[in-house]
Amino acid sequence: MIAAAVAAVWLAIVIGFGLDIVRLAHSNALHFALIVHLHAIAYVGWLVLLGVQVWLVRTGRRALHKRLGWLALVLLPAMLILGPATAYYGVADNPYMPDKWISWLSVNYTNVVGSIVLLTAGF
């Protein structure tokens, strides 16, 4: 069940961002700010760690799962900073989002609080 949820998350990410990346690549418009690249590295790293962690548990390698889990303490702080910062960067100069920026950013800040609670519970 958990493996299916992780696969669904990966599928959503690949479809959601992959299609845009392909479209931008074809139009020669793959120009992103440094913060977007850092955000992508941190979040893809988190998804890779999540997938590996699930695979380790499913294959009975719980000791390695526990040792590798400490990498979350490196990735999560980066994600907690880069997620909202990238969201803010995305709406700061966006003329199409003048009235929606508060609701857009509130989702990111709520995710930060939820992530801290869930990681604390996990450890």
C-alpha positions in Angstrom: 0.0 0.0 0.0 2.8 2.5 0.9 4.8 1.5 -2.1 1.8 2.3 -4.3 1.4 5.7 -2.7 5.1 6.4 -3.3 4.7 5.3 -6.9 1.6 7.6 -7.2 3.6 10.5 -5.9 6.4 9.8 -8.4 3.9 9.5 -11.2 2.3 12.8 -10.3 5.6 14.6 -10.1 6.8 13.2 -13.5 3.5 14.0 -15.2 3.1 17.4 -13.5 6.7 18.7 -14.0 8.0 16.4 -16.7 5.5 17.6 -19.3 6.3 21.2 -18.5 10.1 20.5 -18.7 9.7 18.8 -22.1 7.6 21.7 -23.4 10.0 24.3 -22.2 13.0 22.3 -23.6 11.3 22.2 -27.0 10.8 26.0 -27.0 14.4 26.5 -25.7 13.1 28.2 -22.5 14.7 26.1 -19.8 15.9 29.1 -17.8 15.3 28.9 -14.1 16.7 30.8 -11.1 19.2 29.1 -8.8 16.6 28.8 -6.1 14.4 26.7 -8.4 17.4 24.3 -9.1 18.2 24.0 -5.4 14.5 23.3 -4.7 14.4 20.6 -7.3 17.6 18.9 -6.0 16.3 18.9 -2.4 12.8 17.6 -3.3 14.0 15.0 -5.8 16.5 13.9 -3.2 13.7 13.5 -0.7 11.6 11.5 -3.1 14.6 9.2 -3.9 15.1 8.8 -0.2 11.4 8.0 0.3 11.5 5.4 -2.4 14.7 3.8 -1.1 13.3 3.7 2.4 10.1 2.0 1.3 12.1 -0.5 -0.7 14.4 -1.3 2.2 11.5 -2.0 4.5 9.8 -4.2 1.9 13.0 -6.2 1.4 13.5 -6.7 5.1 16.6 -4.4 5.5 15.3 -2.4 8.4 18.7 -1.7 10.0 19.9 0.0 6.8 16.5 1.8 6.6 17.0 3.2 10.1 20.6 4.3 9.4 19.6 5.9 6.0 16.7 7.6 7.6 19.0 10.1 9.3 19.6 11.7 5.8 16.1 13.1 6.3 17.6 15.4 8.9 19.7 16.9 6.2 17.1 17.1 3.5 14.1 18.3 5.5 15.7 21.6 6.7 16.7 22.3 3.1 13.1 21.5 2.0 11.6 23.6 4.8 13.5 26.6 3.6 13.6 26.1 -0.2 9.9 25.1 -0.6 8.4 28.4 0.7 11.3 30.5 -0.6 10.7 29.0 -4.1 7.0 29.6 -3.8 7.6 33.2 -2.8 10.0 33.7 -5.7 7.4 32.2 -8.0 4.6 34.7 -7.0 6.8 37.8 -6.3 6.9 38.9 -9.9 3.9 37.0 -11.2 1.3 39.5 -12.5 -1.3 36.7 -12.8 -1.4 36.0 -9.1 -1.9 39.3 -7.3 -4.9 38.2 -5.3 -4.0 34.6 -4.8 -0.5 34.9 -3.3 -1.6 34.6 0.3 -3.5 31.4 -0.3 -0.7 30.0 -2.5 2.0 30.7 0.1 -0.2 29.6 3.0 -0.2 26.0 1.6 3.6 26.0 1.6 3.9 27.3 5.2 1.3 24.8 6.3 3.4 22.0 4.7 6.4 23.2 6.6 4.6 22.8 9.9 3.2 19.4 9.0 6.6 18.2 7.8 8.2 19.1 11.1 5.4 17.3 13.1 5.6 14.2 10.9 9.4 14.0 10.9 9.5 14.4 14.7 6.9 11.6 15.0 8.9 9.4 12.6 12.1 9.7 14.6 
